[in-house]
Amino acid sequence: MRIEITEQELVVRLALWQKILGLMRDIHLARSQIVAAELVQDPLREAMRAGIKVGLRIPWLYFVARTIRLDQAFVVRRRVPALGLSVENAGALRRVLVSSPEAEQLVSRLQRP
């Protein structure tokens, strides 16, 4: 999985196995759709509390899944902080949580004008 940020958009590019097992596609968000970005230290806890999910779920280890309502997407793993995004005008999607060792730097990049 790779996270790419440009002036116009943020793209989460999933590996083929993540797409297949997680029942997801790459996530494309225009920067204007991102309302807030935050660092989440324990993303697995947040993913586990999100209700019923569809996709790859290994509790307390790894999630590549979306909620049944398709309003939240998770690509998170244990002991890796995550980039948490609140989005609007992206269809049903309202929240994206993506683990990355560079999560703190990604958050600071997104918070800059």
Backbone as CSV, one residue per row, in Angstrom:
resi,resn,N_x,N_y,N_z,CA_x,CA_y,CA_z,C_x,C_y,C_z
1,MET,0.835,-1.164,0.000,0.000,0.000,0.000,0.886,1.235,0.000
2,ARG,0.499,2.217,-0.804,1.214,3.493,-0.871,0.220,4.635,-0.719
3,ILE,0.672,5.704,-0.081,-0.136,6.914,0.043,0.566,7.998,-0.749
4,GLU,-0.134,8.567,-1.710,0.428,9.623,-2.546,-0.367,10.903,-2.309
5,ILE,0.365,12.006,-2.073,-0.281,13.293,-1.856,0.262,14.293,-2.866
6,THR,-0.648,14.930,-3.602,-0.280,16.016,-4.505,-1.044,17.255,-4.054
7,GLU,-0.871,18.345,-4.773,-1.614,19.559,-4.429,-3.113,19.386,-4.663
8,GLN,-3.485,18.485,-5.582,-4.889,18.318,-5.920,-5.570,17.146,-5.222
9,GLU,-4.820,16.077,-4.913,-5.499,14.899,-4.374,-4.618,14.048,-3.473
10,LEU,-5.294,13.149,-2.762,-4.646,12.120,-1.964,-5.135,10.780,-2.519
11,VAL,-4.184,9.868,-2.761,-4.530,8.558,-3.293,-3.932,7.492,-2.390
12,VAL,-4.750,6.544,-1.978,-4.287,5.370,-1.246,-4.296,4.227,-2.253
13,ARG,-3.112,3.797,-2.670,-2.986,2.715,-3.655,-2.783,1.398,-2.918
14,LEU,-3.756,0.529,-3.048,-3.714,-0.766,-2.373,-2.998,-1.795,-3.241
15,ALA,-2.351,-2.739,-2.580,-1.770,-3.876,-3.285,-2.912,-4.745,-3.815
16,LEU,-2.633,-5.538,-4.829,-3.665,-6.371,-5.426,-4.329,-7.281,-4.397
17,TRP,-3.545,-7.887,-3.503,-4.124,-8.791,-2.500,-5.024,-8.025,-1.533
18,GLN,-4.685,-6.764,-1.229,-5.535,-5.959,-0.350,-6.860,-5.641,-1.026
19,LYS,-6.812,-5.364,-2.318,-8.044,-5.088,-3.058,-8.951,-6.317,-3.076
20,ILE,-8.353,-7.472,-3.317,-9.155,-8.697,-3.423,-9.709,-9.113,-2.063
21,LEU,-8.840,-9.255,-1.070,-9.290,-9.718,0.249,-10.078,-8.660,1.010
22,GLY,-9.774,-7.390,0.776,-10.468,-6.321,1.469,-11.724,-5.845,0.770
23,LEU,-11.987,-6.388,-0.437,-13.161,-5.986,-1.209,-13.204,-4.468,-1.393
24,MET,-12.042,-3.886,-1.701,-11.928,-2.434,-1.844,-11.168,-2.085,-3.113
25,ARG,-11.293,-0.836,-3.507,-10.510,-0.260,-4.596,-9.547,0.749,-3.997
26,ASP,-8.663,1.285,-4.858,-7.835,2.402,-4.427,-8.765,3.538,-3.997
27,ILE,-8.307,4.334,-3.042,-9.114,5.448,-2.541,-8.550,6.741,-3.119
28,HIS,-9.369,7.472,-3.866,-8.992,8.750,-4.461,-9.821,9.849,-3.806
29,LEU,-9.144,10.826,-3.215,-9.837,11.950,-2.584,-9.229,13.254,-3.072
30,ALA,-10.069,14.163,-3.526,-9.592,15.508,-3.842,-9.235,16.188,-2.526
31,ARG,-8.213,17.031,-2.549,-7.815,17.724,-1.311,-8.977,18.541,-0.752
32,SER,-9.833,19.046,-1.622,-10.986,19.833,-1.164,-12.005,18.974,-0.418
33,GLN,-11.972,17.652,-0.600,-12.896,16.757,0.102,-12.420,16.421,1.510
34,ILE,-11.150,16.689,1.806,-10.591,16.364,3.118,-10.869,17.512,4.069
35,VAL,-11.714,17.259,5.051,-12.116,18.279,6.015,-11.100,18.381,7.149
36,ALA,-10.582,17.237,7.612,-9.630,17.219,8.722,-8.703,16.018,8.584
37,ALA,-7.474,16.207,9.066,-6.487,15.118,9.102,-5.925,15.055,10.510
38,GLU,-5.811,13.830,11.031,-5.296,13.670,12.390,-4.438,12.421,12.488
39,LEU,-3.564,12.411,13.491,-2.741,11.252,13.784,-3.508,10.371,14.768
40,VAL,-3.635,9.080,14.446,-4.332,8.131,15.316,-3.306,7.099,15.771
41,GLN,-3.003,7.094,17.067,-1.964,6.212,17.595,-2.393,4.747,17.670
42,ASP,-3.681,4.484,17.905,-4.173,3.110,18.019,-5.326,2.894,17.037
43,PRO,-5.011,2.798,15.741,-6.074,2.713,14.743,-6.883,1.414,14.808
44,LEU,-6.277,0.326,15.271,-7.024,-0.932,15.363,-8.188,-0.823,16.337
45,ARG,-7.977,-0.147,17.437,-9.056,0.033,18.419,-10.225,0.784,17.775
46,GLU,-9.911,1.836,17.026,-10.959,2.607,16.367,-11.669,1.766,15.299
47,ALA,-10.916,0.981,14.552,-11.518,0.129,13.519,-12.435,-0.917,14.137
48,MET,-12.017,-1.499,15.254,-12.824,-2.547,15.882,-14.129,-1.997,16.450
49,ARG,-14.154,-0.719,16.819,-15.355,-0.109,17.386,-16.342,0.376,16.326
50,ALA,-15.974,0.304,15.062,-16.757,0.940,14.005,-17.983,0.159,13.553
51,GLY,-18.286,-0.936,14.175,-19.473,-1.692,13.783,-19.148,-2.787,12.789
52,ILE,-20.156,-3.233,12.069,-20.005,-4.349,11.135,-19.205,-3.902,9.919
53,LYS,-18.209,-4.727,9.560,-17.340,-4.415,8.431,-17.327,-5.564,7.431
54,VAL,-17.002,-5.210,6.181,-16.864,-6.179,5.105,-15.443,-6.085,4.590
55,GLY,-14.789,-7.226,4.425,-13.420,-7.248,3.923,-12.548,-8.106,4.811
56,LEU,-11.256,-7.909,4.734,-10.296,-8.669,5.537,-10.252,-8.100,6.947
57,ARG,-10.571,-8.947,7.935,-10.568,-8.520,9.329,-9.866,-9.586,10.159
58,ILE,-8.739,-9.227,10.724,-8.047,-10.096,11.671,-7.974,-9.287,12.966
59,PRO,-8.947,-9.485,13.876,-9.018,-8.650,15.076,-7.688,-8.557,15.827
60,TRP,-7.399,-7.341,16.245,-6.189,-6.983,16.979,-4.906,-7.180,16.166
61,LEU,-5.032,-7.337,14.836,-3.840,-7.494,14.016,-3.884,-6.663,12.738
62,TYR,-4.947,-6.825,11.915,-4.956,-6.181,10.599,-6.385,-6.037,10.077
63,PHE,-6.688,-4.891,9.459,-7.984,-4.655,8.828,-7.771,-4.003,7.470
64,VAL,-8.372,-4.545,6.447,-8.551,-3.884,5.154,-10.033,-4.071,4.883
65,ALA,-10.814,-3.086,5.280,-12.267,-3.283,5.263,-13.004,-1.953,5.232
66,ARG,-14.290,-2.046,4.897,-15.193,-0.902,4.964,-16.391,-1.300,5.814
67,THR,-17.010,-0.301,6.387,-18.225,-0.581,7.144,-19.348,-0.944,6.175
68,ILE,-20.351,-1.619,6.679,-21.494,-2.041,5.860,-22.134,-0.842,5.156
69,ARG,-22.214,0.282,5.843,-22.817,1.486,5.242,-21.886,2.178,4.262
70,LEU,-20.642,1.670,4.117,-19.626,2.217,3.214,-19.194,3.629,3.587
71,ASP,-19.431,4.031,4.837,-19.064,5.387,5.247,-17.672,5.472,5.872
72,GLN,-17.049,4.322,6.178,-15.710,4.319,6.751,-14.857,3.262,6.054
73,ALA,-13.588,3.609,5.808,-12.647,2.666,5.197,-11.428,2.548,6.108
74,PHE,-10.946,1.316,6.267,-9.813,1.041,7.150,-8.754,0.222,6.431
75,VAL,-7.523,0.677,6.493,-6.355,-0.110,6.080,-5.369,0.087,7.226
76,VAL,-5.533,-0.706,8.272,-4.764,-0.481,9.504,-4.146,-1.776,10.010
77,ARG,-3.030,-1.612,10.715,-2.380,-2.774,11.318,-1.853,-2.416,12.702
78,ARG,-1.628,-3.457,13.489,-1.205,-3.311,14.873,0.146,-2.608,14.965
79,ARG,0.262,-1.746,15.971,1.484,-1.034,16.320,2.006,-0.092,15.243
80,VAL,1.134,0.323,14.323,1.512,1.295,13.298,0.503,2.437,13.361
81,PRO,0.960,3.668,13.635,0.020,4.789,13.715,-0.660,5.008,12.362
82,ALA,-1.754,5.746,12.391,-2.527,5.926,11.165,-2.823,7.388,10.878
83,LEU,-3.016,7.654,9.616,-3.523,8.915,9.132,-5.038,8.799,9.151
84,GLY,-5.700,9.636,9.933,-7.155,9.638,10.012,-7.696,10.825,9.248
85,LEU,-8.587,10.558,8.308,-9.149,11.623,7.474,-10.657,11.693,7.635
86,SER,-11.160,12.887,7.841,-12.596,13.134,7.779,-12.856,13.753,6.417
87,VAL,-13.811,13.193,5.672,-14.055,13.670,4.310,-15.529,14.006,4.112
88,GLU,-15.768,14.840,3.117,-17.136,15.173,2.733,-17.205,15.227,1.213
89,ASN,-18.405,15.087,0.695,-18.643,15.100,-0.752,-17.868,14.007,-1.480
90,ALA,-17.715,12.847,-0.836,-17.025,11.704,-1.442,-17.972,10.511,-1.468
91,GLY,-19.184,10.739,-1.916,-20.196,9.686,-1.888,-20.577,9.386,-0.449
92,ALA,-20.691,8.109,-0.131,-21.058,7.707,1.225,-19.883,7.825,2.196
93,LEU,-18.669,7.875,1.679,-17.463,7.858,2.516,-17.354,9.108,3.378
94,ARG,-17.145,8.899,4.693,-17.001,10.009,5.646,-15.686,9.948,6.424
95,ARG,-15.086,8.756,6.530,-13.876,8.582,7.353,-12.958,7.563,6.699
96,VAL,-11.664,7.887,6.655,-10.642,6.982,6.137,-9.542,6.897,7.185
97,LEU,-9.107,5.683,7.478,-8.044,5.446,8.460,-7.015,4.529,7.812
98,VAL,-5.777,5.029,7.652,-4.740,4.291,6.929,-3.452,4.281,7.746
99,SER,-2.975,3.094,8.102,-1.718,2.968,8.850,-0.522,3.257,7.952
100,SER,0.446,3.963,8.524,1.679,4.259,7.808,2.748,4.650,8.825
101,PRO,3.979,4.162,8.641,5.057,4.602,9.530,5.295,6.113,9.418
102,GLU,4.890,6.708,8.302,5.053,8.151,8.086,3.777,8.939,8.388
103,ALA,2.877,8.381,9.168,1.576,9.011,9.423,1.712,10.435,9.961
104,GLU,2.633,10.647,10.871,2.797,11.986,11.459,3.194,13.010,10.397
105,GLN,4.112,12.653,9.506,4.538,13.566,8.437,3.398,13.811,7.436
106,LEU,2.623,12.765,7.161,1.488,12.936,6.238,0.446,13.881,6.808
107,VAL,0.179,13.765,8.087,-0.782,14.670,8.739,-0.292,16.110,8.633
108,SER,0.967,16.352,8.922,1.482,17.722,8.846,1.450,18.256,7.413
109,ARG,1.697,17.414,6.418,1.597,17.846,5.024,0.185,18.241,4.658
110,LEU,-0.787,17.482,5.156,-2.198,17.777,4.827,-2.730,18.979,5.585
111,GLN,-2.162,19.297,6.723,-2.648,20.435,7.513,-2.091,21.756,7.011
112,ARG,-1.048,21.711,6.201,-0.519,22.941,5.616,-1.421,23.404,4.481
113,PRO,-1.565,24.727,4.342,-2.414,25.245,3.247,-1.814,24.996,1.882
